[in-house]
C-alpha cells in the first residue's frame, strides 16, 4: 500500500474520494435526521429515499458506461463533482420527502457517470500489479468514514442543524473537483469512437454484461458480489429488530453491533492485500464468500451480544474479501477501452441486488422469521461457494490434463 501511495495522482484521487465520501455520509445523516425529527417521517419514507438513490445506479449505469468509454474521464469526473455540489446545496431548501427523493435520484444519476470514470482512472494511473492495494485503500477510506462520520454529524446537527451537513457536502464535492483538475489522466489506449447509430450504441450498451458473463472468472466474482450485497441489504433493515427481539437489548447495542460491520470491513481491506498477493483473485473471492456464509450462520444462532458482534465483524471482514479482489479482477482482465462499460455493469447489477434486498427483507422476515432468513442466506451462500469451488477446480484440472497429453 505504501508503494501505491507514492503515486502522486493516486494520492490526489484518494484524498478527493476520502473528503467527498465524508461529505456524503454527513449529508446522509443530515437527511435521515431531517426526515425523522423535523418532517416526522416513517421508516418507509427513509427507505424510499434509499431506493431513489439506488434505482439510477441500477438502470443508468450500463448506459453511462458507454459514454464514459468514449469521453474524457477527467472531464466527466470534474463535471460530475460540480453538478453534485449544486445538488447537495439544494438539500438546504427542501421541505418534504418528495423533494429529497428527487434530489437523491439526480445525485445518483450523476454518480452513475463518476463511478466508472474513477475505475478507468485507477486502471490508468496504477500499475497492474498494484491494483489490489489501490482498490483496498479506496475501500478502506469509505469504511473508515462510515464508522466515524455519524458521531461528528450528530454533533453538527445538534449544534448547527442538519443544514450544515448539506453545506459541507457541497464543499467536499468542490474540493474533489479541485483535486481532480490537478491530475494527469491519459489512457494507455484511445477509446474507439464506435458507430454513432442506434445499433452501434446498443452493441456498446450490452458489451459490458456480455464480457462479464462470457469471462468465467468475472462471471463467478460477479455472482459472488451480487449475493454478498443482497445478503447485506437484507440484513441492514433487520438489525435493530434482531437486537430488540432476540438479544433483548436497546439502541446502544444496536449501534455497537452495526459498527462492527465497518470495523470488519476495515480489517478485511487491511489484510486482503497481503493474503491475495500471490493468489488468484477468484480464489480470494471464494474464501470471502464462504466466510460471509459462516458469519451469517453465526449471527442466526446468536443469543448473546458477544456472538452477534463477532458475527457482524466477520460479515464485514468477509465482504472485503469479496468486493476488493472482485473489483481488481475486473480492472485487470478488462481491456482498457471497455473498463467504463464493464465497471458500470458491475455497479448496476450490485445496485439491483441491493434494491431487491431492501424491498424483500421485510417480507421474507415476516414469512420465514429473521433467524430462518439468516439461515436461508447461509445455505444459499455456502451452496454458491461449493458450486464456485467445483467450477474453479475443474478449470485448474483441465490445463494439467492438456499438459499431460502433450
PyMOL commands that set and color helices and strands:
alter all, ss='L'
color gray80, all
select helices_A, chain A and resi 2-5+8-38+43-68+73-93+97-125+128-160+163-181+198-214+216-236+239-246+251-275+281-300+305-333+336-368+370-405
alter helices_A, ss='H'
color red, helices_A
deselect
rebuild
show_as cartoon
